[in-house]
Structures are given as structure tokens and as C-alpha cells.
Amino acid sequence: MHRLHRRCTFAAALFALLSGGLAHSDDIGPEAAKRLLAEGRIKPLSEILDAVRRQVPGEMLEVELELEKTGYVYELKLLRPDGKVQEIEADAASGAILKIEDDD
């Protein structure tokens, strides 16, 4: 992916995450996300995206930060080059990929 395009995609996703544009009732809100990041309890979205893109190439469509039973989780949807949508869950504290599956 072109570097400028990648930066624009990341910037749009970060803006959406922090502005609450992608928030749902069970998602972490923008102020809480900023606080968690400042406290070092979650990794920056840029680090998560780098890890995800090494395993799943594609264009990011959506990102959410949620509190699960196991801890904070980034949930991402990517549009793969073959046109399929992939759902990825990553541990927000460690960056480890927890799940990769096709979106139904």
C-alpha cells in the first residue's frame, strides 16, 4: 500500500476512534481510549495496524475498541485485495492477534 494512502487511512481510523464516530454502546468512548493510551494500558492503533497488516493485507474499513472479559480488544474490519471483508481481533495491551475470520 502506498505510504501516503496508508497514513491517510490510519489518520481516518484514528480520528473515527477518538471522535466517537465508530462508537457503539459497548465500545470504549474517545475520552476513555485517550486515557487508556496515556496510561500505557493499550497500544497505539498504529502499532496494532502494523501487526495486523503483516498477516492480513487490505484496506481498513472499521475499528472499535471494546472491553471484553479478557481485557481491551481492538476489533478491525479490513477489505482484502480479493474483495472479501476480514474481521480481526487484537489484544489492545499486547498487540497479539486473537482472531482472524471472514465477515459473514
N, C-alpha and C positions, 0 to 999 in steps of 0.2 A: 504494500500500500504506500502511496506517495506520502512523504513525510509531512507536508503541509496539510494534506487531506486528513492524515491521522491526527494531527494536532487539532484541527477543526472539529473532528468527530469527538475527540476526548473533551474538548472545551464545551461542546454542546451537551455532552452527557454529564459533565461535572456541574454545569450551570443548572441542568434539569434536576439533578440530585440535590444540590444545595438550595435551589429556589423552591423546591417542593413540587415542581412540575410533574414529577412521576410518582408522587406520594399517594399511597392508599392508606386506609385506616390502620393496618397493621405494620406499616412501614415506619422506619425511623425518620423523623422530620429533619429539616435542614439545620436547625439550631443544635439538635442533639447530635447529628452527624459531625458538625464542626467541632463540638465539644469532645466527642469520642476521638476524633482525629488529633486534636490538640493534646489530649491526654495520652496519646500513643496506644489506645485500646484497639484501634483499627488501622489498617494500612491505607495509604492514599489510593484512590481509584486508579491512578496511573500505573501503580505497581501491579494491581490486580489485572488490569487490561493487558499489560505486557506478558504476564504469566499465561493468561487465557489465550492470547493471540499466538503464543508459541505452540499451543495444542490445537486451537480451532481458529483458522484464518477466517476473516469476514468483517462485515460492516456492523458496528454496534447499533442496535435498534432501541434498546431499553435497558435501564439499570435501576435497581432498587436495593436499598439497604434495609434488612429486616433483622429482628431479634428472634432467633429460633431457640429451641430447647438446648442446643449445643453451643450457642453463642451468636455473635453477629455474623450475618451472611450477606454477601453481595449476590444478587440474582441478576443475571445478564441474559439478554436475547441478542443473538448475532445472526445476520443474514450471511450464510456461507456463499462462496463463489458459485456453487452449483444451484443456488436459488432456494435452498432449504433453510428453515429457521432452526437454530440450535439454542437450547436453553442450558445455561451453565450456572452452577452454584459454586462460590468460592468462599472459604473461611476468611472473614474480614480481618481477623487478627494475624493469621499466619500467611495468608495468600494461597493456601493449598486448595487445589481444585477438588471439590467434593462430589460433583455430579455433572455429567455431560449427557444430554439426551435430546432427541428430536422433539420439536414443538408439534403437538397434535392439532 
